[in-house]
Amino acid sequence: MIVITNPFSVKDEIDILHTLFEEGLELLHIRKPDFSEGEMKSFLSEIKSDWRQRLVLHSHHQLAEDFGINRIHFTEKNREINIPNRFSKPVRSPFTASTSTHSIEDFNALDTFFDYAFLSPVFPSISKENYQSETDLFEAIKKRKNFKTKLIALGGIEANNLKYVLETGFNNVALLGTIWKTNKPIENFKLCQKIVLSY
């Protein structure tokens, strides 16, 4: 399962992240769009080195090598201006690339550079007020043609709808609001994790 950081600072955030990793979190997407390079360095430095192989950088990609991170996420905007072309996947030390999409057409058009991609928002967002898709993405994924890139559901996902998401053809889910917009981030993670593992 994937968790995305809150874009803003959260009380006891690092402690929460360490606990999530201890509970089995597979991947943590570091999405802090307003962080300067220095702020990102400081944030990454606080995360135990044992967990850095599970981190995915959304920005300041140049820091990845310094922190032993081999997973990079490209925003939709970065993908459109061909930033991925600056990167390659060396045979000896490959990195994992992911990106964001908001329609099945965009997802289908991705090339094999991307290992997985978010499709969002599948439900009205928990973290962004009045943010929802203009189309039914569950109906749209019936038109999926890209099976080389894993399809990750994002947006409004919580324990009571997670099983439905997996049953409709998504390969995995990413959690944001259900973790950070509650006062029970660990409990919510464990509940969702249990559902994913039982699926």
N, C-alpha and C positions, 0 to 999 in steps of 0.2 A: 504494500500500500504506500501511497505517496502523500506527504503533507507539505503544504506550501506555507512559508512564514507569513505572519501578518506584515503588511508593508510598513507599519509603524511599530515603534518600540512597545514591548509588552512587559509588564512587571514580572520579574523572575523568569524572563524568557529563556535564558541559557539553561537554567535548572530544568525548566519544562522540556526543552529540547533533549537534554541528556536523559531524562526519564523516558521520553518517547523512544529514544534509541535503545535504552535498556529493555523496553517492553517489546522491541522487535520492529521498530520503524525501519523500512527498507530504504526509502529515499526521502531526503529533505531538500526541497527547492528553496534556495535563498533568494527571495524576491524582496529587495529593499530599494525601490527605484529612486528614492531621494538620497541614498547614501553616497557620500563622496568616496573616493578611493581609500582615503585614510580611515573613514568610518567603517568601510567594509573590511579593511585589514584588521581593525580592532575587534569587530564582531567575529570574524573567522578565527582570530587568535584565542577567543574565549571557548570555542568548541574543542573538546578533547580530540587530540590527534587520532585516537582510535576510531573516531566516527567520520573522519573527513572523506573517506572513500564513498560515503553515502550522501555526500553533499552535491548539489547541482547549482551552479552559478547562473543567475539571470543577467547579471551585469558585472562590469569590471573583470571580464574574462581573462585578462592578462595576469590576474592573481592566481589562477588555477594551479599553475605549475609550482609556484612558491609554497602552496598549501597542500600539495599532493592530491589535488582534486582533478578527477578525469571525466567529469560530467558537466556539460555546458548546455544551457537553454537559450534559444534564440526567440526573442519576441517576434510577433507578426511583423512589426515595423522593421526590425533588423533583417528578417528573412527577405522582405521585399526590396531592401537596398543591397541585397547580395553579400551581407557580411559573412555568411557561412563560407563564401568562396575564399576567404582569407585563411581558412582552416583546412587541414587535411587530416586523414586518419592513418598515421604511421602504422606499419604492420606490427612493429614490436611493442608499441605502447598506444593502443587505440583508445580513443575517448568516445563516450556516448553523447550523442547530440539529440536534443528534443526541441520542440517548438510549440507554438500555440495556434489554433485555428478556431474559426467561429462558424464554419459551414462545412458540410460534407464535401462540397465541390473543392474547397481549398484543401481539405484533407486528402482527397483523392489525387490532387495535383502535386503533392509532395514527392520529392525524389527520394532515392534510397539513402541519402545522406542522414536522414532523421530516423532514429531508432524507435521513437514514440512521439506522439503529439497529443496535446490536450484538445478536446472539442468542448466548447462552453458557450453560454451556460445551459446545461441540460435541464435544470430547474431554476426558478427564480433565485437569484443569489442571496445567500445569508449575509455575506460581508459587504455587498454593495446594494444600497437601497434602490429599488425600482429598476434593477438590472436583470433582464431576462431576454431570451432569444425571441426573435420575431417569427421563427418557424419552429415546428415540432421536430427537435433533433432526433427523437426516438423513431419517428417516421422516416426522417431523412437518412438515417444510417442503413436503411434497407437498400440504399443506392451506393453503399460502400463498394469501392473497387480496389482500393489500396489495402492489401493484406500483408505487405512487407513492413509497414510501419504500424506499431501497436497503437490502438485507439484508447485514449484515457479520458474518462468522463470527469468534468469539472463543473462546479456550480450548483449550490443548493443541496449537496449530497449529505445525507445523515443516515443514521441507523435504520429509520423506518422506510427509506426508499432505495437503499443500497443494493439489496438483492435484485430488485426490479432492474436496476441499471445493468448489472452483470448478466441478467437473463436476456436482455435485449441486444446483446452483441458487443458491448464494450469489453476490452481486455483487462481493464483495471480502473481504479478510481483515484482521484486526488481530493484531499480534504483541505479546506481553509476555514470557512466560517464556523463549521461544526466543532472545530478545535478552538479557535481564537475568540469567537463571539459568545462564549459561555464561560461559566466559572468552574467547569468540570472538563478541562481539556484532556486529561489523562483517561478519565473514565469514558469519555466519548470515543477516544481513539481505540481503547480496548474493546468497546462494544462493536465498533465498526470492523475492527480487525477480526473479531470472532466470527462475524458474518462472512467476511471475505474468505477466511480459512476454511469455513464449513461449506463454501459454495463448490 
